Amino acid sequence: MKQKRVQQVLSRQFGVPVFKPRTLNIKKTCPDPIKTVNASQTALLDPTGARTRLFAKDNPECARVGDILLVRQRSGDPFAGVCINIRRMGVDTAILLRGQLTRVGVEMWYKIYSPLVEGIEVVQRAAKRARRARLTYMRTVKHDRGSVENVVRMYLRQKAALGTAEGQKKKGAGAAAAAAMMGGKKKGRGKKR
């Protein structure tokens, strides 16, 4: 077997056996390197696979454009808004949420596999399937959903009332999140009768 790899001409010229270099076929060792890197990084950043399932196209319960999503971050207040774009790019999958902060329309991109993102929840599903991939027309005054604060508040209240494990565990955090979504308003400041 080694005789086949020995180059006869060079061996005679130099007086020592010279072997042909082994050619490694990259197509056999790693047929799709980008797919392999994406899969390894996804397994590292999302070990349970929950976020991958939440944004997988083949999942009937996946998040879609037009849904109201709540993104909890490790630092800062949670942000809720209407999903107007989903950019599916493997590990770089990102969502664009449009919400309101102090009556000003705000759009924020979130990478779903980012370690800074603690959790993503679907607050309310769209009534009908959106017939566009990107709902950029929602930036106009005519189509703007406005503040989703009330919808999120009702969702957090129902979640706490159901007594889910996550709701009981984060009851204090849920109240703080609801207060943050309300903009720090206190009870009893309504119209006096």
PLY file of the C-alpha trace (Angstrom):
ply
format ascii 1.0
element vertex 193
property float x
property float y
property float z
element edge 192
property int vertex1
property int vertex2
end_header
0.00 0.00 0.00
2.83 2.40 0.80
4.46 1.51 -2.52
1.55 3.13 -4.38
2.05 6.41 -2.54
5.82 6.57 -3.05
6.92 8.86 -5.88
9.61 6.87 -7.68
11.30 9.72 -9.58
11.73 11.99 -6.56
12.78 9.06 -4.36
15.66 8.19 -6.73
16.67 11.84 -7.03
16.88 12.53 -3.28
17.78 9.06 -2.06
14.90 8.85 0.44
11.32 7.75 -0.13
9.08 10.72 -1.02
5.37 10.13 -0.47
2.48 11.70 -2.35
0.47 14.06 -0.18
-2.86 12.70 0.95
-5.70 14.60 -0.67
-8.60 15.04 1.69
-11.90 15.44 -0.03
-13.69 18.20 1.84
-17.00 17.14 0.33
-16.71 13.79 2.10
-15.51 15.09 5.46
-17.99 17.99 5.72
-20.48 18.24 2.84
-22.21 21.42 4.10
-20.00 23.39 6.51
-22.38 26.34 7.02
-25.25 24.04 7.94
-22.98 22.18 10.38
-21.83 25.40 12.10
-25.43 26.68 12.29
-26.62 23.42 13.83
-23.83 23.37 16.43
-24.40 27.01 17.42
-28.18 26.54 17.61
-27.71 23.51 19.88
-25.39 25.58 22.07
-27.62 28.69 22.30
-31.00 26.90 22.45
-30.47 23.53 24.20
-34.21 22.88 24.75
-35.16 23.83 21.19
-38.09 25.98 22.36
-37.16 29.08 20.38
-36.37 27.04 17.31
-39.87 25.49 17.48
-41.47 28.89 18.15
-40.14 30.27 14.85
-40.06 27.09 12.73
-42.14 27.34 9.55
-43.35 23.73 9.78
-44.84 24.29 13.26
-48.56 25.22 13.07
-48.30 26.99 16.44
-45.31 29.12 15.41
-45.13 32.90 15.82
-46.09 34.75 12.66
-46.07 38.32 11.46
-49.03 40.20 12.89
-48.84 38.46 16.29
-48.25 40.45 19.46
-45.03 39.23 21.11
-43.54 39.97 24.52
-39.73 39.85 24.75
-38.17 39.64 28.21
-34.56 40.71 28.48
-31.98 40.03 31.17
-31.63 43.76 31.81
-34.32 46.38 31.37
-38.07 46.27 31.01
-39.84 43.74 28.78
-40.87 45.05 25.36
-44.12 44.12 23.67
-45.16 44.92 20.15
-46.63 43.69 16.91
-44.24 41.47 14.96
-43.86 43.11 11.56
-40.91 41.11 10.24
-39.24 37.75 10.88
-35.79 37.30 9.37
-34.99 33.57 9.36
-31.23 33.16 8.97
-30.25 30.20 11.13
-28.46 31.40 14.25
-28.99 35.03 13.20
-32.80 34.69 13.17
-34.30 38.00 14.26
-37.71 39.59 14.76
-38.81 43.19 14.33
-41.37 44.39 16.87
-43.32 47.63 16.66
-44.74 49.06 19.85
-45.26 52.37 21.57
-43.20 54.00 24.30
-44.60 57.27 25.68
-46.93 57.59 22.69
-44.09 57.36 20.19
-43.91 54.45 17.75
-40.77 52.36 18.35
-39.38 49.46 16.32
-36.84 47.11 17.83
-34.92 44.18 16.33
-34.30 41.19 18.59
-32.05 38.23 17.83
-34.01 35.26 19.13
-30.92 33.22 20.08
-29.21 36.11 21.87
-28.13 35.33 25.45
-29.52 38.75 26.44
-33.05 37.65 25.52
-34.51 35.74 28.46
-37.80 34.72 26.89
-40.22 35.32 24.03
-43.97 34.82 24.49
-46.87 35.05 22.08
-49.36 37.35 23.80
-52.02 37.38 21.09
-52.22 35.71 17.71
-53.29 37.62 14.63
-56.99 37.25 13.81
-56.24 36.38 10.18
-53.11 35.20 8.44
-51.11 38.14 7.11
-50.91 38.15 3.33
-47.50 39.80 3.37
-44.14 38.58 4.66
-43.29 42.03 6.06
-45.97 44.28 7.46
-44.13 47.55 6.84
-47.42 49.23 5.97
-48.22 49.15 9.71
-45.91 52.16 10.08
-48.52 54.36 8.44
-51.13 56.14 10.55
-53.99 54.29 8.88
-52.76 50.79 9.80
-50.87 51.46 13.05
-52.09 49.23 15.91
-51.07 51.81 18.50
-50.23 50.74 22.02
-50.53 47.03 22.84
-50.18 47.78 26.55
-53.77 46.79 27.42
-53.53 43.47 25.58
-50.28 42.61 27.38
-51.72 43.63 30.75
-54.73 41.32 30.24
-52.42 38.49 29.15
-50.24 38.86 32.26
-53.33 39.00 34.48
-54.76 35.81 32.93
-51.42 34.07 33.20
-51.17 34.92 36.90
-54.80 33.84 37.48
-54.24 30.45 35.84
-51.43 29.83 38.29
-48.98 28.39 35.79
-45.63 27.35 37.16
-43.97 30.27 35.43
-46.72 32.64 36.59
-46.27 31.66 40.26
-42.51 31.67 40.03
-42.43 35.15 38.53
-45.45 36.64 40.26
-43.42 39.53 41.62
-41.69 39.98 38.29
-45.05 39.82 36.49
-46.47 42.59 38.66
-43.36 44.68 38.05
-43.62 43.99 34.31
-47.29 44.96 34.30
-46.46 48.17 36.15
-43.68 48.88 33.67
-46.03 48.28 30.76
-48.58 50.65 32.31
-45.94 53.33 32.43
-45.86 53.49 36.22
-49.49 54.56 36.66
-51.02 54.00 40.07
-54.49 52.71 40.83
-57.24 55.11 41.79
-56.26 57.97 39.52
-59.36 57.75 37.43
-62.24 60.16 37.07
-63.78 61.23 40.39
-67.55 60.83 40.67
0 1
1 2
2 3
3 4
4 5
5 6
6 7
7 8
8 9
9 10
10 11
11 12
12 13
13 14
14 15
15 16
16 17
17 18
18 19
19 20
20 21
21 22
22 23
23 24
24 25
25 26
26 27
27 28
28 29
29 30
30 31
31 32
32 33
33 34
34 35
35 36
36 37
37 38
38 39
39 40
40 41
41 42
42 43
43 44
44 45
45 46
46 47
47 48
48 49
49 50
50 51
51 52
52 53
53 54
54 55
55 56
56 57
57 58
58 59
59 60
60 61
61 62
62 63
63 64
64 65
65 66
66 67
67 68
68 69
69 70
70 71
71 72
72 73
73 74
74 75
75 76
76 77
77 78
78 79
79 80
80 81
81 82
82 83
83 84
84 85
85 86
86 87
87 88
88 89
89 90
90 91
91 92
92 93
93 94
94 95
95 96
96 97
97 98
98 99
99 100
100 101
101 102
102 103
103 104
104 105
105 106
106 107
107 108
108 109
109 110
110 111
111 112
112 113
113 114
114 115
115 116
116 117
117 118
118 119
119 120
120 121
121 122
122 123
123 124
124 125
125 126
126 127
127 128
128 129
129 130
130 131
131 132
132 133
133 134
134 135
135 136
136 137
137 138
138 139
139 140
140 141
141 142
142 143
143 144
144 145
145 146
146 147
147 148
148 149
149 150
150 151
151 152
152 153
153 154
154 155
155 156
156 157
157 158
158 159
159 160
160 161
161 162
162 163
163 164
164 165
165 166
166 167
167 168
168 169
169 170
170 171
171 172
172 173
173 174
174 175
175 176
176 177
177 178
178 179
179 180
180 181
181 182
182 183
183 184
184 185
185 186
186 187
187 188
188 189
189 190
190 191
191 192
